[in-house]
């Protein structure tokens, strides 16, 4: 795993590149490893719910004998939250404006998830 200072710098760069409202690196069981979220947000709740969403999607796919999802997108009127596997032990979460370039955001999520992979 990369050093905390390096991970922080990489995640700040990621947040800037995708114009995210919030970013987080979360363990697959919902523990916050790093978060840059708006003031007043309950980051622990945010993290555990993101881990739960990806865990539920994985269970649903496996129940139908399909591969686990690479990412889950939660679409809302004012935001899109992307939750992507980041190695076998972590998740990369980004909440972005839904009017942005989705293809670019997905490409950046995949790139940074690989860079930050926690195995």
N, C-alpha and C positions, 0 to 999 in steps of 0.2 A: 504494500500500500504506500502511496506517496505521502510525503510529509504534510502535516496539517497546513503549514504556510503555503506550500505549493498548491494544495487542493483549494485553498481559499482563493488564491490568485486565479486559478483556472476557472473556478465557478463564477468569480466576478466577471472575468472575460466572457464566459458563456452568457451570463445574464445581460451584459451589454450587447453582445452580438445578436441575440434573439429579441432584444427589447422586452425582457420579461418583467412582470410585476413582482414575481416571487420565484426563487429557486431554492432547491434543497437537495442535499445528498442524505439519504435515509437508509438505514439498515432494512433488510427485508422483513424484520419483525417490528418495524416502526420506530426505532430509536433514531433521534436526530443526530447526524454526524456533522452536518453543516447546514445552516439555513440563512437566507437573506430574504426576509419577508417583511411586509409593511408593519410598522409599529402598532402594537395592540393585538396582533394576531396571536392566537394560541398555537404556537409552532409545534408543540408536542401532539396536539389533537390533529393538526394538519398532517403531520408526518405519519401518524398511525393510521389515519384514514386513507392516505395514499397507498401505504403498504397493504391495507385491507382490500382496496379496490384491485390492485394488481394481483394479489393473492386469490381473490374471488374469480377474476378473469382466468387465471391459470387453472384453477380447480374446474371451472366450467369447460374449458377446452380439453383438459385431460379426461374429464368424464366422457367426452365424445371421441376420445382417442385421437385428439389433434395436438399439435405442438403448442407449447405455452406461447402466449403473445409476446412480441418483442416490445410493444408499448400499448398503453391504453390512453385514449383521448377522451376527455370530458368536455363536451361543448356546452357553453352557456351563451346567453345573449351578449354578455360583456367580457367574456374571457374563454380561453381554451386552456385546459390543464393537461399536460402530457406527462405521463409516468412511464419511464423506460427502465428496463433492467440495466444494471451497471455492474456487471460481473455477477458472481454467484451469491454475493452477500449484501448488495446494495441496490438502491434505486436512484435515478436522477429524476427530479421533478421540476417542471417549469410551467408557470402560469403566464400566458401571453395574451396579447390583444388578438381577438379573432379575425381582425381585418388584415393582419400581417401576411407575409408570404409563407404559407403553410409548408410548401415544399422545402424552402430554405430552413425553416425552423426544424422540421423533421430531420433534415440532413445534419444540422448542427447538434441536435439531440443525440443522434447516432454517433457522431464524431466524438462528442464530449463524454458520452457514456462509455465508449471504448477507452478513451484516454484516462478516465477516472476509475475504470473497472476495479472493483474490490473482490478478490477471490479468496 
